[in-house]
């Protein structure tokens, strides 16, 4: 297993390098520059290019950036907050997006798992129908629809929760964004959990375990749920990263100072360093979650772990 993890880590490092290189050169191919202000003269623009190294060949710029990044220096912002270190710019925004995303994926996974299990145990009952309806609604409507509806009725009409993100009250400010973001993961987990539990409950080994008089709790928790978790964990991996990085539209609706809104602004103003830093964080989080999912497979199902070791 250690050999497999080491191999995956090496592949992950190479993948991140390729992503960073492609994004760097693609940004340099975009029209314009961070210094598109009409008030700046050609002499001033040339001085700025020399100050920030834009007068050097692109390949030299890339390796200079890579060398600085490996030492923990992501550069400074050119436009959004001029000459502010990227680390300082992200310090206040990353925790906000991560908090809302983790809350959303945790809430959605827990409620969806319970709904799926109950629907599987109560097949063709009103509870099963209700679970199906909720799942269809959660998958069909984008998160911003729930966000706008909650913003209007709960935030504006009833005034139960802050309409916009309030740094003085972060917990209550994240309730509506969390609920609106969790609906898709809730619906997805509920559908997968129901399908897998129905299949597992009808398998031969479950019927054999039931005939031996094993308690319902042990039958579901140890034998049933463990075998049904593999596809659920698979779909939760990408969902976790998506929710951790936040929804651009949901962040905009609730005026959340997160990474999503920062990325949009950076792209609009050609703030290269900010774009590279945010996408780098996205890539690292995505690869880390996928690696964690692969390792979790081996914990859930020893057969998978054995296959990896033999491979």
Backbone torsions as a table, in degrees:
resi	resn	phi	psi	omega
1	UNK	NA	-38.1	179.4
2	UNK	-63.9	-39.1	178.5
3	UNK	-63.5	-41.4	179.5
4	UNK	-64.0	-44.0	-179.8
5	UNK	-64.0	-42.5	179.3
6	UNK	-61.9	-40.2	178.9
7	UNK	-64.4	-43.5	179.4
8	UNK	-66.1	-36.5	177.5
9	UNK	-63.0	-42.0	178.6
10	UNK	-63.4	-43.8	177.6
11	UNK	-62.4	-38.0	179.9
12	UNK	-63.8	-42.5	179.3
13	UNK	-62.6	-44.3	178.7
14	UNK	-63.3	-40.7	179.7
15	UNK	-62.4	-44.6	179.9
16	UNK	-63.2	-39.9	178.7
17	UNK	-62.1	-44.0	-179.9
18	UNK	-63.8	-43.5	178.8
19	UNK	-60.3	-46.3	-178.8
20	UNK	-62.7	-43.0	-179.6
21	UNK	-64.7	-46.6	-179.7
22	UNK	-61.1	-44.8	-178.8
23	UNK	-65.4	-40.9	-179.7
24	UNK	-59.1	-49.6	-177.0
25	UNK	-72.3	-31.4	176.6
26	UNK	-66.6	-39.8	177.9
27	UNK	-64.0	-37.8	179.9
28	UNK	-70.2	-21.3	178.5
29	UNK	-83.5	-12.4	179.9
30	UNK	-69.3	146.5	178.3
31	UNK	-67.1	149.4	178.2
32	UNK	85.3	-173.1	-180.0
33	UNK	-153.2	175.0	177.4
34	UNK	-64.4	-15.4	-175.1
35	UNK	-110.6	64.5	-176.9
36	UNK	-96.3	9.4	-179.1
37	UNK	-64.9	126.8	-178.2
38	UNK	-65.7	-20.2	-178.9
39	UNK	-76.8	-14.7	-179.1
40	UNK	-82.3	128.6	178.9
41	UNK	-79.6	168.6	179.5
42	UNK	-62.7	-35.8	179.4
43	UNK	-67.4	-42.6	179.2
44	UNK	-66.2	-39.9	178.9
45	UNK	-64.2	-40.7	178.0
46	UNK	-63.7	-37.5	178.7
47	UNK	-67.0	-40.0	178.0
48	UNK	-66.5	-41.0	178.0
49	UNK	-60.7	-40.9	179.2
50	UNK	-68.8	-37.2	-178.9
51	UNK	-64.8	-41.8	-176.3
52	UNK	-98.3	4.8	174.3
53	UNK	84.4	13.9	-179.0
54	UNK	-76.3	-9.5	178.8
55	UNK	-84.8	-4.5	-179.8
56	UNK	-90.0	161.9	175.5
57	UNK	-57.6	149.1	-175.5
58	UNK	-59.7	-40.0	-178.7
59	UNK	-64.4	-36.3	176.9
60	UNK	-67.6	-40.9	177.7
61	UNK	-59.3	-41.4	-177.6
62	UNK	-64.4	-47.5	-177.6
63	UNK	-71.2	-29.4	173.1
64	UNK	-65.7	-42.1	178.0
65	UNK	-65.3	-42.7	-179.4
66	UNK	-62.9	-42.2	179.0
67	UNK	-62.8	-43.1	178.8
68	UNK	-67.0	-40.4	-178.5
69	UNK	-64.2	-38.8	179.5
70	UNK	-65.2	-22.6	176.4
71	UNK	-92.5	6.1	177.2
72	UNK	92.0	9.2	-179.1
73	UNK	-105.4	109.1	179.7
74	UNK	-92.1	9.0	179.3
75	UNK	85.1	-164.6	-178.7
76	UNK	-122.9	162.2	176.2
77	UNK	-79.3	135.3	-179.3
78	UNK	-88.4	-30.6	-170.5
79	UNK	-125.9	-54.0	-170.4
80	UNK	-56.9	-52.7	171.9
81	UNK	-139.1	93.3	-168.3
82	UNK	-52.5	129.9	175.3
83	UNK	64.8	12.2	174.4
84	UNK	-82.4	131.2	177.2
85	UNK	-57.2	139.0	-178.3
86	UNK	-58.8	-37.3	179.9
87	UNK	-59.3	-39.8	177.8
88	UNK	-68.9	-36.4	-179.2
89	UNK	-66.5	-36.3	-177.4
90	UNK	-84.6	-20.5	-172.5
91	UNK	-56.1	-40.0	-177.8
92	UNK	-87.2	-20.4	-174.0
93	UNK	-92.3	-38.3	-177.2
94	UNK	-60.0	-48.0	-179.9
95	UNK	-59.0	-34.0	-179.4
96	UNK	-65.4	-49.3	-179.9
97	UNK	-65.1	-41.7	179.9
98	UNK	-64.8	-41.0	-179.0
99	UNK	-62.5	-48.5	-178.6
100	UNK	-65.3	-41.6	-179.7
101	UNK	-64.5	-44.9	179.4
102	UNK	-65.5	-39.2	176.6
103	UNK	-62.4	-42.3	-177.6
104	UNK	-66.5	-45.4	-177.1
105	UNK	-71.0	-34.5	178.2
106	UNK	-67.8	-47.4	179.9
107	UNK	-63.4	-45.5	-179.5
108	UNK	-64.2	-40.5	-179.1
109	UNK	-67.2	-44.2	-177.5
110	UNK	-66.5	-50.0	-179.0
111	UNK	-66.6	-41.8	179.5
112	UNK	-63.3	-38.8	179.2
113	UNK	-65.0	-44.4	178.8
114	UNK	-63.9	-43.9	179.2
115	UNK	-61.0	-43.3	-178.8
116	UNK	-64.8	-42.3	179.8
117	UNK	-65.4	-45.4	-179.8
118	UNK	-62.7	-42.5	179.6
119	UNK	-63.0	-37.6	179.6
120	UNK	-69.2	-39.2	-179.9
121	UNK	-73.8	-27.4	-178.3
122	UNK	-114.4	50.7	-177.8
123	UNK	-57.5	140.5	177.6
124	UNK	63.3	20.7	176.3
125	UNK	-103.4	170.5	176.3
126	UNK	-57.4	-33.3	178.2
127	UNK	-65.8	-39.1	177.6
128	UNK	-65.1	-42.8	178.3
129	UNK	-63.4	-42.9	179.3
130	UNK	-62.3	-42.7	178.6
131	UNK	-62.0	-40.3	179.0
132	UNK	-65.0	-42.5	179.9
133	UNK	-62.9	-46.3	179.2
134	UNK	-61.9	-39.6	179.8
135	UNK	-64.7	-43.0	-179.9
136	UNK	-64.4	-43.3	179.1
137	UNK	-63.5	-43.7	-178.3
138	UNK	-63.7	-34.6	179.9
139	UNK	-82.2	-33.1	-173.0
140	UNK	-76.6	-37.7	-175.5
141	UNK	-96.5	131.4	176.5
142	UNK	-64.7	158.6	-177.1
143	UNK	-62.7	-29.7	-178.1
144	UNK	-70.5	-22.7	176.2
145	UNK	-67.1	-46.9	175.7
146	UNK	-61.9	-38.7	-178.8
147	UNK	-63.4	-44.8	-179.3
148	UNK	-67.6	-40.2	179.9
149	UNK	-64.6	-45.6	179.1
150	UNK	-66.9	-37.1	179.6
151	UNK	-61.9	-40.6	-178.4
152	UNK	-74.6	-52.7	-173.2
153	UNK	-76.8	-46.1	-175.5
154	UNK	-85.6	-40.3	-177.8
155	UNK	-83.1	-44.2	-174.9
156	UNK	-90.2	-51.3	-176.3
157	UNK	-74.7	-53.6	-175.3
158	UNK	-87.8	-22.9	179.0
159	UNK	57.1	36.1	177.8
160	UNK	-79.0	-31.3	-177.1
161	UNK	-133.0	157.7	179.3
162	UNK	-58.8	133.2	-179.3
163	UNK	-69.2	-38.2	178.2
164	UNK	-121.2	159.8	-178.0
165	UNK	-61.9	129.0	-178.9
166	UNK	-118.4	115.4	-178.6
167	UNK	-64.0	-22.0	178.7
168	UNK	-79.1	-16.9	-179.9
169	UNK	-136.9	66.9	-173.1
170	UNK	-65.5	-33.2	-177.1
171	UNK	-65.7	-53.6	-179.1
172	UNK	-66.0	-28.2	-179.6
173	UNK	-70.8	-21.4	-177.9
174	UNK	-96.3	-3.0	-176.0
175	UNK	-66.3	-52.3	-179.1
176	UNK	-65.5	-45.0	176.1
177	UNK	-60.0	-38.5	-180.0
178	UNK	-63.6	-46.2	-178.7
179	UNK	-64.9	-44.0	-178.7
180	UNK	-65.7	-35.6	179.9
181	UNK	-76.7	-28.8	-174.4
182	UNK	-79.4	-12.2	-172.8
183	UNK	-63.2	-40.3	-178.5
184	UNK	-68.1	-44.6	179.3
185	UNK	-66.1	-37.3	177.4
186	UNK	-59.6	-48.8	-178.3
187	UNK	-65.3	-41.3	-178.7
188	UNK	-65.2	-46.8	180.0
189	UNK	-64.4	-40.2	-179.6
190	UNK	-61.8	-43.0	179.8
191	UNK	-65.3	-46.1	-179.7
192	UNK	-66.4	-41.5	-178.5
193	UNK	-63.6	-42.8	179.2
194	UNK	-62.9	-48.6	-177.9
195	UNK	-60.2	-46.5	-177.2
196	UNK	-69.6	-39.4	-179.6
197	UNK	-67.0	-37.8	177.2
198	UNK	-62.2	-42.9	-179.9
199	UNK	-67.3	-42.8	-178.3
200	UNK	-67.9	-42.2	-177.4
201	UNK	-64.3	-25.3	-179.9
202	UNK	-94.6	4.1	-178.3
203	UNK	-76.6	161.6	-176.6
204	UNK	-64.6	-42.0	-176.4
205	UNK	-68.8	-28.8	176.4
206	UNK	-72.4	-39.7	177.4
207	UNK	-64.2	-37.8	177.2
208	UNK	-66.0	-43.5	179.5
209	UNK	-64.0	-37.0	179.3
210	UNK	-67.8	-37.0	-179.7
211	UNK	-68.3	-22.0	178.5
212	UNK	-81.4	-2.2	175.8
213	UNK	85.3	20.4	178.4
214	UNK	-67.1	141.2	-177.7
215	UNK	-62.2	154.1	-178.0
216	UNK	-61.2	-40.9	-179.3
217	UNK	-61.9	-46.3	179.5
218	UNK	-69.2	-35.5	-179.8
219	UNK	-63.4	-43.0	-178.8
220	UNK	-77.2	-47.0	-173.6
221	UNK	-72.9	-43.2	-174.5
222	UNK	-88.5	-48.0	-173.6
223	UNK	-93.0	-42.3	-174.3
224	UNK	-81.3	-58.6	-173.4
225	UNK	-63.5	-37.9	-178.0
226	UNK	-60.7	-39.6	179.5
227	UNK	-77.2	-24.1	-180.0
228	UNK	-85.5	-12.8	-174.1
229	UNK	-74.6	-23.7	-172.6
230	UNK	-58.8	-54.1	178.2
231	UNK	-65.6	-28.6	178.6
232	UNK	-68.2	-43.7	177.2
233	UNK	-61.9	-37.4	179.7
234	UNK	-59.7	-47.1	-177.1
235	UNK	-76.6	-25.0	-179.9
236	UNK	-72.9	-24.4	-179.0
237	UNK	-57.1	-64.6	178.2
238	UNK	-60.9	-35.2	179.1
239	UNK	-62.5	-38.0	-179.9
240	UNK	-60.9	-46.8	-179.4
241	UNK	-65.2	-42.3	-179.1
242	UNK	-59.8	-42.6	-178.2
243	UNK	-77.8	-33.3	177.4
244	UNK	-64.0	-37.7	179.1
245	UNK	-78.9	-13.8	173.6
246	UNK	86.3	158.8	176.6
247	UNK	-95.9	128.7	-177.8
248	UNK	-59.6	-44.2	-176.6
249	UNK	-69.8	-42.2	180.0
250	UNK	-64.0	-40.4	176.7
251	UNK	-62.0	-37.8	179.5
252	UNK	-68.6	-42.7	-177.8
253	UNK	-60.8	-42.5	-177.0
254	UNK	-98.6	10.2	179.4
255	UNK	52.3	47.6	-178.5
256	UNK	-85.3	125.2	179.6
257	UNK	-80.4	69.4	-176.5
258	UNK	-110.1	-169.6	-177.0
259	UNK	-71.8	-32.2	-177.5
260	UNK	-61.4	-50.2	179.5
261	UNK	-64.5	-34.4	178.0
262	UNK	-65.2	-41.9	-179.7
263	UNK	-63.6	-42.9	179.7
264	UNK	-61.4	-45.4	179.3
265	UNK	-63.0	-40.8	-178.9
266	UNK	-64.1	-39.3	178.6
267	UNK	-67.6	-40.5	-179.3
268	UNK	-62.6	-37.5	-175.3
269	UNK	-101.8	11.0	-179.8
270	UNK	55.6	37.2	177.9
271	UNK	-83.2	83.6	-168.5
272	UNK	-54.2	-48.3	-174.8
273	UNK	-61.8	-37.7	179.7
274	UNK	-67.6	-44.1	178.6
275	UNK	-59.4	-47.7	-178.8
276	UNK	-61.8	-42.1	-177.8
277	UNK	-66.5	-44.3	-178.2
278	UNK	-67.3	-44.7	179.6
279	UNK	-65.8	-35.9	175.8
280	UNK	-60.4	-44.7	177.7
281	UNK	-62.8	-43.3	177.5
282	UNK	-57.5	-45.7	-177.0
283	UNK	-64.7	-44.3	179.9
284	UNK	-62.3	-43.8	-179.5
285	UNK	-65.1	-42.8	-179.4
286	UNK	-62.2	-48.3	-178.3
287	UNK	-65.7	-38.8	179.4
288	UNK	-63.6	-41.1	-180.0
289	UNK	-68.1	-42.2	178.7
290	UNK	-62.4	-40.0	177.6
291	UNK	-64.5	-41.9	178.3
292	UNK	-62.8	-37.8	178.1
293	UNK	-63.9	-42.3	178.9
294	UNK	-61.8	-42.4	179.3
295	UNK	-67.7	-37.3	-180.0
296	UNK	-65.8	-29.4	174.8
297	UNK	-54.3	-46.4	-178.2
298	UNK	-65.6	-29.7	177.9
299	UNK	-72.7	-41.0	-177.8
300	UNK	-72.8	-44.5	-175.6
301	UNK	-127.2	105.6	-179.4
302	UNK	-58.7	-25.5	180.0
303	UNK	-63.9	-36.9	178.6
304	UNK	-67.2	-42.7	179.3
305	UNK	-61.1	-41.2	-179.3
306	UNK	-66.7	-40.5	179.8
307	UNK	-63.3	-39.5	179.9
308	UNK	-66.7	-40.7	179.8
309	UNK	-65.2	-39.4	178.9
310	UNK	-69.3	-32.7	179.1
311	UNK	-71.6	NA	NA
